[in-house]
Amino acid sequence: MWKTQWKWLVGLIGAFAVCYWLPVGTERFNHAVLEALELTKWYAREHVLLCLVPALFIAGAIGVFVSQGAVMKYLGPKAKKVTAYAVASVSGSILAVCSCTILPLFAGIYKRGAGLGPAAAFLYSGPAINIMAIVLTARILGFELGMARAFGAIGMSIVIGIGMHWLFQKEEQAKAAAAADAPEIEEQRPLWQNILYFGSMAAILVFANWGKPEGSDGIWAAIWNIKWYLTGASAILLGVMLVRCFGMPLWQILTTAVPVIALALFFPAQPILAFTAGFLGIGFFTSTSKNDELKSWFETSWDFTKKIMPLLLFGVLIAGLLLGRVGYEGLIPSEYVEKAVGGNSLAANFFASFAGAFMYFATLTEVPILEGLIGAGMGKGPALALLLAGPALSLPSMLVINQVIGFRKTAAFVVLVVIFSTICGYLFGSF
């Protein structure tokens, strides 16, 4: 009996020990619990509705409307390596999302047959190769660090993808062999329709989450000023595509549009209300649709939601408990971090990579965090190491990645990110 039950026994003993010795009542622990709840509330308000929900709809659409043959052609194990990694890194970087928002999209393309290497490159490139974050890094932390971040992230997305493929090449070869035996699946609709359909949803995701720049001039500020108009235009295009090409009745789109327009007019300072109403309307009508494709779209998106959302919220809660929020401490004192990342030793770069991999960084927040750390004595090398590892990974994202590809592959991905971030940081700091 004990051969099968020992894991339960160890887990129960560990959980009991944690509960027994909880330092309830101490100032640091009570404050850390408060910070964990504050971070979780902030994540729910700022990222679930604007980032995660659109990403889940896109992931569901990939599972239903993108043929497995198309994924295998460009990202599959037998695809040309140059094409596969170029498509993965470019498509990921265009989205410019955080480490959690990229997860449903990664799960979607991986489940449809993408090779592990290109899928891993896509998973890293989305949050790491963020053009706006790179520009902000160059402006605030210096041109050299900004350029090092750009080239380091692009190179690492490809190297990490190749590394994942090499580590699990036997499984990838078996996957390629199975794909070769699979029958060719014809596309159900022209390519341009899928491009406009996915492009409209990607535009909604990008423009709704467009970060406010520091200055009032330039293209970034111009887009910020009209971001909700661009989001609305993208939503109109999505509605047109759903009616013309995917069979959704016009009255359902109009019924969804009425409360969206009303909320936008009566509550212009709260655009998230109109945004949320739009997705609730689309979710309701697709879930009750008699069209098999549209109903499958909702069901696939809902399946991703059930698997991903609880793990993300739990992960954010734990990350907040351990590390707190920007400017606020969790259980781990920030002075420990500041002391460990001074200079440019391998140990300092490794610690910056390792700590960054477990911290949660919302899009663009890594720059002010690093500005404070550099002011406290952090070396330029460890700063780059944290920039390369931090936005691409987090404890919440690790929990979800493990659910998608398993513990061994997740551990390998994390180790590759930490190792190559450490190397890049050390080389940058040395030169």
KASULBEL-V545969 format. One line per field, one symbol per residue. phi: phi as a letter, one per 30 degrees, with the letter a starting at -180 (. if undefined). psi: psi as a letter, one per 30 degrees, with the letter a starting at -180 (. if undefined). A space follows every 50 residues. Layout:
phi->???
psi->???
This chain:
phi->.ddccdddddddddddddddceddjddddddddddddddddddddcbddd cddedddddddedcccdddddddcbdecdddddddddddddddddhcddd dddddeddddddjddddddddddddeddcceddddddddccjdddddddd dddddddddddddddddbddddddddddddddddcdddbedddddddddd dddeddddcddddddccjdddddedbedddddddddddddddddcbiddd dddddddeddddddddbddbddddededdddddddddcddddddddeddd dddddddcedddddddddddddcicdibccddddddddddcdibdddddd dddddddcdccdeiddddddedddddjddddeddedddcdddbaeedddd eeddcjddddddddddddddddddddddddc
psi->effffeeeeeeeeeeeeeeegkhkfkeeeeeeeeeeeeeeeeeeeffeee eeeeeeeeeeeefefkkeeeeeefflfglkeeeeeeeeeeeefeehllfe ffeeeeeeeeffgkleeeeeeeeeeefeijeeeeeeeeeefkeeeeeeee eeeeeeeeeeeeeeeeeheeeeeeeeeeeefkkkkkkflleeeeeeeeee eeeeeeefgjkklelglleeeeeefgefeeeeeeeeeeeeeeeefggkke feeeeeeeeeeeeeefiffiffeeeeeeeeeeeeeefgkfjeeeeeeeee eeeeeeeeeeeeeeeeeeeeeefaajfklbejkffeeeefglahleeeee eeeeeefflkjlkfffeeeeeeeefggkleeeeeeeeeeefflleeeeee eeeefleeeeeeeeeeeeeeeeeeeeeefe.
